[in-house]
Structures are given as structure tokens and as C-alpha cells.
Amino acid sequence: MPDSDSTGDKKQPDSNSHISSSLAGKIIGTFTSLRIRNFRFLIIGHILSQAGGWIQQIALNWLVYKLTGSGTMLGTLSTIRSVTALGMIPAAGVLTDRVERRKMMMITNAWLCVITLLFGLVLITGHSQVSYIFIFAFLIGLTYTIDQTVKQVVIFDLVPRAITPNAIALLLTGSAMMRSFGPAIGGVLIIWVGPGGNFLVQAFAYMLIAITIMQLRFPAQIYDLKRTSPLQNIREGIRYVLKKRVTLTFVLMGFVLPIFTIPIVTILPPIYAVKVFGDPTGRVLSILMALTGVGSMFGGVAAAALSRVERRGLVQLASLFLLGISLVAFGFCTKVWTALIFLACSGFFESIFMTSNQTLLQLSIPDELRGRVTSVVTLSAALSPVGGLLAGIGSDLLGGPKMITIIMAGSAATIAVLVLFFSGIVRNYRLSQGIESNPTESPESSTHV
């Protein structure tokens, strides 16, 4: 492991460290993290960011389809943003570890605010063109990976290490809440204020996020000027993932969802709505998507309540298995009401799996390498288009979405069983191993109750 003097920030305790230390020693309840001032502002900003992202996605997709009437153009829009975001992964890790994190959050948020405001003004003045939409998607993609990497890292700066599992679960609950309500909010805004006004609302949301960032109290940090080159920093992150079996195992576990399960609930629902449930109006589709989000929201709360469960490796495997079984059952459904039940269950178990996986993964990363390794972890996003392509082609070749759903979801459940029997790292992993594995770290120094 690289020495923190040469690769990372040293954190100095402040006068309030005893407050968070005493809090960390108490029994952690479902909403314990909300007692921490820093976390309250962090989760408010996170929810606003998630809402803005969903509103933006709905507006962009609506604009492109209105202007072109082409599903291919919709796919092209998503590809531009994804490829650009992936291209920024090396820079994201280096910047997160080398630049003061509050400053990094302010810069990315200001960039998002400015380009969103300008794009909204372009639309309001009647200059809506597909080329402008693609340029906007490219500019958003430049910031997305950096923004996501910083957000995953700062939780360890702002919350005591013992409480981070609870904090991560509550953040994912906020994401799930916006997954349920964000698309509806975006659709209503298009009706009320038009696409241009929609983007102005997003810009206002980024202004509110800036206020929450300014309220965060980070620990004192010392940045060593004798740093290695950015290229060396990138190599350090990749080398650490490949060398540390625990980290590599949890990274590989994280690949299961974007390949085998997420495409089922993001790509296939429109096909189910039309071909299986016979509703071309979109009403069934919206209900299917909403119920998945509702299940995810309750799953996030459940994961927060499980924050002190020691056998977190088993929790991760059990939730993955039950997620796969829920989606297999969904694949056999012929009635909407039964499909809604199993989709809600799948969202519930997906949240628990994601929370467990991200918690164990982040706890396995040393603070001085956290940004670089986290940016490598986000490579899993590159697998989503692969999983989506597999789901779409499979639906066409197998005469509908049912069989490919059963195959993909069954594969996820099978992987959970195989890992249970053949990976002692996951099967025997306990939460306390991760919490106690970095004794020199003191994130509680930054918290204020």
C-alpha cells in the first residue's frame, strides 16, 4: 500500500472529534447518520442532484424523440454521454485524490449549473436542434464521472467510519426515492414550463446544491506537494484493485447487476408493457418503473436498519439470490398485479445488494487511494450498455422479453450460489473487518452533530 505521505491527504482531528466518537460507539439505528450535521447537508444535496439527473434525462429523451422520432437517436444520445463519462474515469480518480474535495464539488456543481442554464436559455429562445442536444450531453458526460467519484469518496471524510454503512444505505434510499418520483417530476415540468423551463429548474437545483456544499465541514487536510505523476496515480489505483483479493472480489460482484439484472428493469419494461400486458398507452410502463423504485426505496431503509449486521458478505449473497429469483418470477408473470409485486421485491433486494457491495468495497480501500480506486470501480458503468444490448437482442431472438429475463435473472441467482460455495472471502466477510482495517483514519474529526 502506498505511503499516505506521498499519495494522499493527511487528516487532522478538530475540536469536535469527541462528539462523533461518542456517537460511533452507540447502537446504530436506521437513521443514526441523520444525527450528523454534515450528513444531513450531504443527503439533501444528493437528493437534489438525483432529482436533477432524472428530470434532465426525461427532458433530453423527450426532446430527441420529438425532433427525430428515432429510437436510434435516443440510443446515440445515451452512448455519447456514457462514452464521454468513461473517458473521464482516469482523470476523476486523480483529481479526487489531488484536489481539495470541497473545491472539487463546487467546481463540478458550478459547471453543471452554467451549462444547464445556458442550454435552457437556448431552448427558450427557440434554437432547439439535435446537434445542440448532443453537445450538451457531451459536456454533461465530462463532469458525470468526476461528480460521482467525489460523492462516493466524501462520505468517508464526513461520517465516522463505523457509521458509513448506515450513511451509504440512506444515500441509496435517496437515490431510490428519486428513481420513483424523478421521472414523474420531469414529465410534469415539461407540461408546465416546457423543455426550456425544465432545464432552468435544473439549474436552480444546482444552485441549491451549492448551498449544501458550502455548509459541509471537512476535516483539515494537508496536501503533500511531492506527488507522483498523474499517470502513476492511475496505475496505483488499478494495481491496488488487481493486487487486493478482497477489493477485486467485491468489484467483480458489482459487475453482476449491470450485466444481468439492471437491463431487465430498465430496457425490457416497455416490451413487457406492450407485448405481455397489451398496453401501448404507456400507463402500465410508468407503473412498472415506479414500483421498482418504490421497492428500492424500502430496500434502502431496510439496508440502513441492517447497518450493524456482521455477516455482511452473506447479506450481499442472499440479496443477490433473492433479486434473481424475484426477476425470474417476474418473467413468468402474465398479470400486471403479480408483475408489480415481483418488481417491487426485485427493487427491494437490489438496494440491499448495492448497499452491501458498495459498503464492503469502500471499506476495503485505503483513504490515500480512495479516489483513484473508486474511479476504477466506476468502470462497471461500461457494462450497462453491454447488458442492455444482451437484453434487447435476446428479446428479439427469443420471441419476447420473458425467456431472456429468466435466463439473465437465473444467471444472477446462480452466481450468488456459486460464490457462496466457492468464495470464502465473501461468505465469511464480516463488517467489523472493514471498519477496523484502517486504524489510522479518523473521519469523525469532520462531523458535527
N, C-alpha and C positions, 0 to 999 in steps of 0.2 A: 504494500500500500504506500503510495507516495506520501512523503512527509508534508504535514499541513503548512509548514513554513514556506514551502516552495510552490504549493499548488492551490491553496485555499485561504479562506478568511479565518482569522482568529477572532473568537467572540469573547467579549469581556462582560462579566456579570455587572448588573446595575443594582441600585439600592432596593429594588423591589423583588429581587430573586426569591427572598424568603416567602413571599406571598404565594408564588406559583409552586414552590417546593412543597409547601404545606398542602396545597390543593392536590398536587400529584399524588400525595400519599394517602388520600382518602379514596373511598369506594367510588368508582367511576360509574355514573348513571348515564342514561340515554342522552341527556342534554347537558352533560357536565361542561363540554367545551364552550357552551354559550355563556358560562360564567366568566370567561376570559375576555377582557375588553378588546384585545387585538383580534380575537377570533370573530367577535360579533361584527366588527367592521369588515373583516375579510370575507365572511359569508354573505354579507349584504352586497358587497362588490361582485362576488362570484355569481350570485343570483341575477343581478342586473346584467352582467356580462353574458350569462347563458340566455337570458330573455332577449338581449340584443342580437345574439347569434341566430336564434330561431326566427326572430322577426325578419332578420336580413335574409336568411335562406329562403323563407317563403316568398319574400318580395322579389328576390332575384329570379327564382324559378318561375314565378308568375310573369315577370317582365319578359324573360326569354321566350317562354311559350307563347305569350301574347304577340310578340313581334315576329316569331318564326313559325310557330305551330309545329315545331320539330322536337321529337324526343331525343334525337341525336345531338341537337344543340344543347339540350339540358345536360346530357352526359358530358359533352365537351366542356361546358361551364364548370362542372364538378371536377373534371380532370385537370383543368388549368389551375384551379385553386389547390388541389391536392398535390400536384407535381411541384408547384412553387413552394408549398409548405414543406414538402420533403427535402427540397433543395436547401432549405434554410436550417436543417437539423444540425449540421456541424457548427454553424455559427451560433445557434441557440445555446448549446451547451457551454461553449467558450465564453459567450457574453454573460451568461448567468453566473458563472464562477469568477469572472474577472471584473465585472461592473457592479457597483453598489445596487442592491436589488430594489430598493425603493425608487431610485433613479431609473432603473430599467423598466419598472412597472409604469412609471409616469410617462416615459418616452413612448412605449408601445401604445399606451392608452391615448396619448395625445395624437399619435399618428392615426389611430383608428378613428378618433373623433374628427380630425381635419378632413380625411379623405371621404368619410361618410357624409359629412356636412356638404362638401363640395359636390359629391355625386347627387345628393338630394337636390341641391340648387340646379344642377344640370337638368335633372328630370323635371323640376317645376317650370323651368324656362322652355320646356318643350323640345329638348335635344336628346330624347331617348333613342339611342342606337345600340345595336348589338355589340359593336366594337367597343363602345364606352363601358358596357357591362362587363366585357371580358377584361378590359384594362383594370376596372375596379376589382374584379375577382383576383387578378394577378397581384395587385397592391395589397389586398387583404391577406393573400396567401403568404406574402413576405413576412408578415407580422405574426401570423397564427401560431407557428411552431414556437417562436420565442415567447409569446404570451403564455402558451400552455405550459412550457417548460418552467418558466419563472413561477407560475401559480402552483405547480406541483412541489417546487423546492421550498418556497417561503413558509409553508406550513411548519417546517422544522425550525425556522427562525422565530416563529411567533407563538408556538404552542409547546408546552413541556413534552418531552419525548414520551412519557408514559401515557399521555392523553392523545397523542397523534392518531391512534386507531379510531378513537371516537370522533375526532375532528374530521378525518378523511371520510368517514361514513356520513357525517352530516353535510359535508360539501357535496358528496354524491347524491344525497337526498335532495339538495337544492337543484342539482342538475336534472334529476328525475322530475321534479316538480315543473320545471320549465319545459321539459320534454313533453309533458302532458298539456300544459297551458300555453306554451310559447307559440306553436303553430296557429292556435285559435286567435291569440292576440294579434299575430301578424296578419291573418286574414281579415279581422275586424278593422285594423288600421288601414289596409288597402281600400276597404269600402268607405271608411270615414274620411280619410285625408289623402287618399291616392298614394301611388308608389313614391312620389317625391316627398310627400309629407311623412311617409313611413320612415324614410331614411333620416329625416330631420329629427324624428322621435328617437331613433337610434343614437344620433349624435348627442342629443340631450342626455341619454342614458350614460354615454361615455363621460360626460361632464360630471354626473353624479358619482360615477365610479372613481373619478379623480379625487373627489372629496373624501371618499372612504380610504383611498390610498394615503392621502395626506394625514389621516388620523392614525395610521399604523405606527407603532413604536418599535422599531427594530433594535436589536442589541448593538452595542458598539462593535465596530468591525475595523480590523487593521488589514490593509491590502499590501502584501509584500510586492515591492517593485521589481524584485529579481525573479521574474516569471519566465517559464519556458515559452517557446513559440506557440501560437495558436494551433499549428498542425500537430505539435507534440501533445498539446492538451487533448485534442481529438483522439489521438492514438491511445492516450492514457485511459479515456473513457471506454473505448472499445476493448482494450486489453483487460481492463478490470472485469468487464462482463464475461469475457471468454475464460478468464482465469478462475473466477469465483463460482463454484458449482451452485451455491445457494442462489445467488443473483441470476445466473444463467437459467437455472431451473424455473424460477418464477417468471423470468422474461418469456421463456418458451410456453409456459402455461398461459400467459397473457395473450399469446397468438391464437389460442383456440377460438375465442369469441369472434374476432373479426373475420375468421375464415369460415366457421361452421354455424354460428348462431345469429349474429347480428344481421347478416343478409336476409335471414328468414323474416325478421320483424321490420326490416327497412325496405327491402326490394320486392318481396313476394306479396305483401298485403294488397296492393292494387289488383294483382292477378286473382287472389282469393276472392276479393270483393265482387269481381265481375264473373269469373268462371265458376267459382264454387258456390257463392251465395247469391249470384244473379242480380247484383245491384250496380248498375252503371252510373248512378247519380253521384256517388262519392260519399253518401251518408254512412254506409257500412264501413268504408275505408277509414273515415275520420274516427269512428268509434273504435275500430280495431287498434289504431295507432294510439288513441287516448288511453285505452285500458292497459296497454303495455306500459305506458308512462306512469299510470296510477300504481300499478304493481311495483314498478321500480321505486316509486316514492316510499311506499310502505316497506319495501325491502331495505331501503337506506336507513329508515328508522330502526328496523329490526337489527341491522348490522351495527348501528350505534349502540343498541342495547347489549350486543354481544362483545363489546369492546374489551371486556376483561376475560373472555373465554380463552383459555390457554391453548387448547389444541386447534390452533387456527389453520394449520395445514389440513386437518380433517374437515374443518368447516368449508374450506375452499373446495375440496374434492366433493363433498356431499352436495354443495350448492351447484357445482357444475353438473353433477349427475342428475339432480332433480330438474335443472334447467333443460338438459337434453330430453329427459322423459316428458316434461311439460310440452315441449315443442313437438315431440313425436305424437303425443296425444292430440295436439292442435292439428297435425297433419291428417289425422283420421276424422276430424270433425266435419259434419255435414250441416249442422245447425249453428246459427250465429251465436246464440247464447252460450253454447258449450265452448265455442271457439274463444269467446271473450273470457271465460273462466280460465282456460289454459294459457291464454296470452298474458293475463294478469299474473298468473303463477310464474310464468317464464320471466316477466319483468321483475318480480319479487326475488327470485333466485339469482337472476343476473346481477342485481345490485349487491347482493351478499357476496357473490363470487368476485365482482370487480373490487369491492371494498377490501376483502381479504387479500386479494392478489396485489393490489397497489400498496396496501399497508405493509405486507411482508417484504415486498420488493424494495420499497423506500427505506425500510428499517435495515435492509442488508447493505445499503450504500453508505460509505463514509461521507461525512459532511464536506470534506475538502474536494470530493469528486462528484458531489450530488448533481450539479448542473450538467456536467459532461455525460454522466451515466444516464441521467433522466432523458437527455436528448436522444441517446442511442435507443432507449426504451420506446420512444415515440415512433420508432421505425415500424412498430406494429400497425400504425395507421396505414402504411403502404399496402397492408394485406387486405384492407376493406374492399378496394376495387376488385381484387382477386376473388374474394368470397362472393361479392355481388355478381361478378361475371359467371362464376360457377353456378350460383342460384338461378340466374336468368337463363343461361344456356340449358341447364338441367330441366327447368320448367318447360322449355320449348321441346326438348328432345323426349321427355318422358310424359308428354301429353297433359301437362298441368303442374301446379305447384306442390301437390300432395306428396308424390314419391320423392322428389328432391328434398323436401322438408324432412321426411322420415330418414332419408339417407344421411343428410348433414347433421341433424339433431342426434340421430343414433350414433354417429361418429363421435360427437362431443361427449355423450354419456359413456361410450366405450373407452375413450381416452381417460376419463375420470377413473374408471375401474382399473385400467392398466397401470396408471400412475399410482393408485392405491397399493397395488400388489408389488410393483417393481421399483418404486422410488421411496426409499426410506427418508430422504431429505424432506419431501412434502408430508409424508404420512406421520412422521414423528416430530415435525417442527412445532415448537411452542412459541407463543407470543413473547414470553419473557426473554427468549434467546435474542430476539431482535431488539427489544427495548434496552437490554443490558449490554449489547455488543459494542456500544460506542461510548464508553465511560467518560471520555474527555469532553463530550459535547454537553453544552448547558443552554438549551434553547429557552428554558424557563426564565432566563435573565431578561427576556424581552416582554414577558407577559404582565399585564396589569388587570387585576380583577375589578 
